[in-house]
Amino acid sequence: MTNEDKIKKWLVGELPDSERREFESTEEFAKIHRLLKAVDNFKAPEYDVDNEYSRLPENLIQHKRSISLYERISPLVRIAAIFIIALSMSYFFYDHFNATSNSQGWIAKQTEVYLPDSSFVSLNTGSQIKFSKNNWNKERNVELNGEAFFRVKKGSQFNVKTQQGTVTVLGTEFGVKDWDKYYEVTCYSGLVKVITEQNSLVLKPNAAYRLVNGEEENYTISSKSEPDWLNGESSFKSVPLRFVINELERQYKVRVETKNIDLNQLFTGGFSHVNLEIALESITIPVNLNYTINGNKIVITFEDK
């Protein structure tokens, strides 16, 4: 089955589950997914298919002419299918060369990046990566500032370098977080080697290593294939409150002031990236805090009643 056939069947929900899962894990689907987002606001003229069909002459209905699958697809879906298939190759070249033009500098914002060997990187908000396309065949090195999730193609040694440590793999799925005084590596599959000034260790699936304010910790996570932030939620396990607030500021682009709060108290929980007030309640209620919102400024306080 050609890629065009797969796209058509995927659009109308007729791709078998096994093929759909395989197709949705490919680089081609990721490009199509981004295309769909880009044309999300596109709206075709209103057209009532059932009403128009009912107006056909009676003898045409009695003729019972067989209608092809293509004809049964709604006009908007047909337009989308044609649009996607026509642009998929041109989008590939645009995406490829656009990434190449940035490969010598930082690539920032929450986005998805395919590296020269088709390894996949998803960047969290406020994060940046840098890599050299010209030297990729010799050294698979990525510099990271912030947080990212990696799906690395098997091959030569792959290194993720940050200010606080280096992660080395051959082919695996893992997450790296490197913010001020907070460094964390989580292994989702395969094996991950972590090297910091304090330690050198190997992580197995569902294992994590954290270095917070100079204090090391090894812990396990529940069985899952990717970090929660890829699904629009930040989660924390026994993390000092100051880092939770820092993440809230990054995700919502707000400024937070705190009064009478112990920012070193540990927080376990999470918040959604969809609604600021719900996110604030998720953070403040478990630790008995109050908050006020004034534009993009948030004040969080503790009041002993």
C-alpha positions in Angstrom: 0.0 0.0 0.0 1.4 3.4 -1.0 1.7 6.3 1.4 -1.1 8.1 -0.5 -3.4 5.1 0.1 -2.5 5.0 3.7 -3.2 8.7 4.1 -6.6 8.3 2.4 -7.6 5.4 4.6 -6.4 7.1 7.7 -8.4 10.2 6.9 -11.7 8.2 6.7 -10.9 5.9 9.6 -10.5 2.7 7.4 -6.9 1.9 8.2 -6.7 -1.3 10.3 -5.5 -0.7 13.9 -2.2 -2.5 13.5 -1.4 -0.5 10.3 -2.7 2.7 11.9 -0.4 2.4 14.9 2.5 1.7 12.7 1.6 4.6 10.3 1.2 7.1 13.2 4.7 6.3 14.5 6.4 7.3 11.2 8.1 10.5 10.4 5.7 11.0 7.4 2.7 10.9 9.8 4.4 13.5 12.0 4.7 15.8 9.1 1.1 15.3 8.1 0.0 15.9 11.7 1.8 19.2 11.7 0.2 20.1 8.3 -3.3 19.4 9.8 -2.5 21.7 12.6 -1.4 24.4 10.2 -4.6 24.2 8.3 -6.8 23.7 11.3 -8.5 27.0 10.7 -9.3 26.2 7.1 -13.1 26.0 6.5 -14.8 25.0 3.3 -18.1 26.5 2.3 -21.1 25.0 4.0 -22.5 22.1 2.0 -25.3 19.8 3.1 -24.5 16.5 1.3 -27.8 14.7 2.4 -29.9 17.7 1.4 -28.3 18.0 -2.0 -28.6 14.2 -2.6 -32.3 14.2 -1.7 -32.9 16.8 -4.5 -31.6 14.4 -7.2 -34.2 13.2 -9.7 -36.1 10.1 -8.6 -35.0 8.1 -11.6 -31.4 8.7 -10.7 -32.0 7.3 -7.2 -33.7 4.2 -8.6 -30.8 3.7 -11.0 -28.8 2.6 -7.9 -25.5 3.6 -9.5 -22.6 2.3 -7.3 -20.9 5.2 -5.5 -17.1 5.0 -5.0 -15.4 5.4 -1.6 -14.0 8.7 -2.8 -17.5 10.0 -3.7 -18.8 9.0 -0.2 -16.1 11.1 1.6 -17.4 14.5 2.6 -16.2 17.4 0.4 -14.0 18.8 3.3 -12.3 15.5 3.8 -11.7 15.2 0.1 -10.1 18.6 0.0 -8.0 17.8 3.0 -6.8 14.5 1.4 -5.9 16.2 -1.8 -4.2 19.0 0.0 -2.2 16.8 2.2 -1.1 14.4 -0.5 -0.2 17.2 -2.8 1.9 19.0 -0.2 3.4 16.1 1.7 6.5 15.9 -0.5 7.0 19.7 -0.7 6.5 19.9 3.1 9.1 17.2 3.6 11.7 19.3 1.7 10.7 22.5 3.5 10.9 20.8 6.9 14.2 19.2 6.1 15.9 22.3 4.8 14.3 24.5 7.5 15.8 22.2 10.2 19.1 22.2 8.4 19.3 26.0 8.3 18.9 26.1 12.1 21.2 23.2 12.8 24.1 25.4 13.6 22.1 27.5 16.1 19.6 27.0 18.9 16.1 25.6 17.9 13.7 26.9 20.5 10.0 26.6 21.6 7.8 23.6 22.2 8.1 21.7 19.0 9.1 18.5 17.3 12.4 18.1 15.5 13.7 15.2 13.4 17.5 14.8 13.4 19.5 13.9 10.3 19.2 10.1 11.1 15.4 10.5 11.7 15.8 10.3 15.5 13.0 12.2 17.1 13.1 15.1 19.6 10.2 16.8 21.3 11.1 20.0 23.1 9.2 21.3 26.1 8.2 25.0 26.3 11.2 27.3 26.8 13.7 24.6 25.7 16.4 24.6 23.0 18.6 22.1 21.2 21.6 22.5 19.0 23.3 20.0 16.7 25.6 19.9 13.7 24.1 18.3 10.5 27.5 18.4 8.7 29.2 16.3 11.4 26.3 14.0 12.2 27.6 11.0 10.4 30.8 11.2 12.6 29.3 12.3 15.9 25.6 12.2 17.0 25.8 15.0 19.5 23.0 17.2 20.7 23.3 20.1 23.1 20.2 20.7 25.2 19.1 23.7 27.3 15.9 22.9 29.1 13.7 19.7 28.7 13.2 17.3 25.9 12.1 13.7 25.1 14.2 11.6 22.7 13.4 8.6 20.5 16.8 7.6 19.2 17.4 5.4 16.2 19.8 2.6 16.7 23.3 3.3 15.5 26.5 4.8 16.7 26.8 6.5 20.1 24.3 9.3 20.7 25.1 12.0 23.2 22.9 14.6 24.8 25.0 17.3 26.5 23.8 19.8 29.0 25.5 22.1 31.5 24.9 19.6 34.4 25.5 16.3 32.7 25.8 14.1 29.6 23.4 11.3 28.6 24.8 8.5 26.3 22.8 5.9 24.4 22.8 3.8 21.3 19.1 3.6 20.6 16.4 4.2 23.1 13.6 6.5 24.5 14.4 8.8 27.3 13.7 12.3 28.8 16.2 14.9 29.9 15.5 18.0 32.0 18.2 20.6 32.7 17.1 23.8 34.5 19.0 25.9 37.0 20.0 23.5 39.9 17.6 20.8 38.6 18.8 17.9 36.4 16.8 14.8 35.7 17.0 11.9 33.3 14.3 9.3 32.8 14.6 6.1 30.9 11.5 4.8 29.1 13.1 2.0 27.0 16.6 0.6 26.4 19.6 1.6 28.5 20.7 5.2 29.3 24.1 6.1 30.7 24.2 9.3 32.7 27.5 11.2 33.6 27.6 14.2 36.0 30.3 15.7 38.1 28.8 13.7 41.1 28.2 10.3 39.5 28.2 7.9 36.6 25.4 5.4 36.3 23.2 3.4 33.9 19.4 3.6 33.9 17.1 0.8 32.9 13.5 1.3 31.7 11.2 3.0 34.3 14.2 4.3 36.2 15.1 7.9 36.8 18.0 9.9 38.2 17.6 13.4 39.7 20.1 16.0 40.9 18.4 18.9 42.7 20.3 21.6 44.6 23.3 19.2 44.6 21.4 16.3 46.1 21.2 13.1 44.2 18.2 10.7 44.0 17.4 7.5 42.1 13.8 6.5 41.8 11.3 4.6 39.6 8.4 5.7 37.6 5.1 4.0 36.7 5.3 2.1 33.4 4.7 4.6 30.6 6.2 5.3 27.2 6.7 9.1 27.4 6.6 12.1 29.8 3.4 13.7 30.9 4.2 17.1 29.4 3.8 15.6 25.9 0.1 15.2 26.8 -0.3 18.7 28.2 0.4 18.2 31.9 3.4 18.8 34.1 3.9 16.2 36.9 6.2 16.1 39.9 7.3 13.6 42.5 8.7 15.1 45.8 10.0 18.2 44.0 10.8 21.5 45.9 7.9 23.9 45.3 10.2 26.5 43.7 10.8 24.3 40.7 7.0 23.6 40.3 6.4 27.4 40.2 9.2 27.9 37.7 7.6 25.4 35.4 4.2 27.1 35.8 5.9 30.4 34.7 7.4 28.7 31.6 4.2 27.0 30.5 1.9 30.0 31.0 4.4 32.8 30.4 3.4 34.5 33.6 5.4 36.0 36.5 4.9 34.6 40.0 5.6 36.3 43.2 5.5 34.4 46.5 5.0 35.7 50.1 5.5 33.8 53.3 6.1 30.5 51.5 8.7 27.8 52.1 9.8 27.2 48.6 11.8 24.1 49.6 8.8 22.2 50.8 8.3 19.1 48.6 5.4 18.9 46.2 3.9 15.8 44.6 1.2 16.3 42.0 0.8 18.1 38.7 -1.0 20.8 36.7 -2.6 21.1 33.3 -1.3 23.4 30.6 -4.9 24.2 29.5 -6.3 26.5 32.1 -4.3 28.8 34.4 -6.8 29.0 37.3 -7.1 25.2 37.4 -3.4 24.8 37.3 -3.0 27.3 40.2 -5.6 25.4 42.2 -3.8 22.1 41.5 -0.6 23.6 43.0 -1.9 25.7 45.9 -4.7 23.6 47.4 -2.6 20.6 48.3 -0.2 22.8 50.3 -2.7 25.3 51.7 -1.7 28.3 49.8 -3.7 31.2 48.3 -3.3 33.0 45.0 -4.4 36.1 43.1 -4.2 36.8 39.4 -3.5 40.3 38.0 -2.9 40.1 34.2 0.2 38.0 33.7 1.3 38.5 37.3 0.5 35.9 40.0 0.9 36.3 43.7 0.9 33.2 45.8 0.7 33.6 49.6 0.5 31.5 52.8 -2.0 32.7 55.4 -1.9 31.0 58.8 -5.5 30.9 60.0 
